[in-house]
Amino acid sequence: MKTYGPQHAKKQKKKQQLEQKILVHLKKLGPSLYDALSLHFETNHPAEIQPVLRGLKEYGYIDVTRDKMVTITTFGLQQLKLK
């Protein structure tokens, strides 16, 4: 069994906070371009947000259209209410 240390916990917390910020942003401001979200939330390291956005999409919290427009889903809105 693999044991995770405090560094892993810190990364997980940062990821969860970023997920929350993205969902709140989409709820308040509406749809946004995928690349614009990357630049908005991670101006110094845009590659770090890519796994977070992919995870939100896989969980069904956001939808990404063919033209890379990101919207929050009903499930994503429900998730915000739970937090």
Protein Blocks (a to p, Z undefined) as FASTA:
>chain_A
ZZddfklmmmmmmmmmmmmmmmmmmmmnopadfklmmmmmmmmlmmlmmmmmmmmmmnop
accdfkopacddfklmmmmmmZZ
